[in-house]
Amino acid sequence: MPSICTRCESCFHRRGIFTEAKWYWIGTGALAGYTILFNILFTVALTYIKPYGNAQPSLSEEALHEKYTNITGEMEPSSLTERSTSTDSTSKNLCF
């Protein structure tokens, strides 16, 4: 049975690239393997490497509650009223 090469296959042969069907599966397996490997390494790196800078909340609990109160117009719950009475009156007038 004569072997009929397509234009692409003859170009591959001239450049020394493998054209057997097994190499497609080897390439697909290598691509899947590297994908899994790098995803695992990325997950491990994110788990154990600390972030840059300080890990602190961007808003305090009082400021967040005050922002919520300004937006909704609802009164403060009794548990937070005790803490907010000690805050400065100028901070209560801020609109976020």
N, C-alpha and C positions, 0 to 999 in steps of 0.2 A: 504494500500500500504506500503510494508516494506521499511524502509530506509536503503539504502546501503551506507556505509561510505567508502571513499577511505582511503588510508594509511595516507595521509596528514591531512584529516579531523579528523581522530581519534587522530593523534598527537596534532592537535589544541585543540580538546576537552580535552585531558589530561592536557594540559598546561593552559586551561582556556581562550583561544582566541576565539572570536566570529567568527562563520563561516556562518552566514546568509548573503544573497546577499546585504542587505541594508548597511552592514558595509563596503563593498567595495566602495559604492557610498559616504558614509560619509567620508572615508579616502581620496577619490579623491577630494571631496569638501574642506576638511581641507587643503590638499596640495595646491590646487589652491588658497584658501583664504590666506594662509601664503605667497605664492609667490607674490601675488598682494600687500599684506600689507608691506612686506619687500622691495619690489621695490619702493613703494611710500615713505617709510621712508628713504631709501637710496637716493632718488632724493631730498627730502627735506633737508637731511643732507648736500648733496653736494651744495645745493643752498645757505644755510645760514652759513656754516662753512668756515672760511677763510683758505687759504692754508698756509702751513708752510713756513717760510722764507719771503723774499721780492719779491713782484710781480713787476719785472722789465724786460725789453726786454734784450735778451742775446746779441744782436748786435745793435749798434747805426745805425741811418739811413745812415750816411755817410759811415760807415764801410760796411754796406750791399750793398750800391751803388758801392763802390770801389771793393768789391768782384765780383759783377755782371760785372763791367767793365773789370776786370782782366780775367774773364772767357770768356766773349763774345768778347772782343776787341772793343766794340762800344764806341763812344765818349759820353761824358756826355751831357745830355740835358742842355739848357741854365739856367733853374731854379736852377739846382744843381751846376752849375759851379761857381756861386758867393759864395756859401757856401764852396765849396771844395778848393777855392783859399786861404782861411784863414787857412787851415789845414797844418800840418807839412809835409815837403817834404819826410821825412823818412817814414811816414805812407802810402804814395802813392806807395812805392816800395814793400810793403808786398804782398805776394801771398798767397791766402787762398785755 
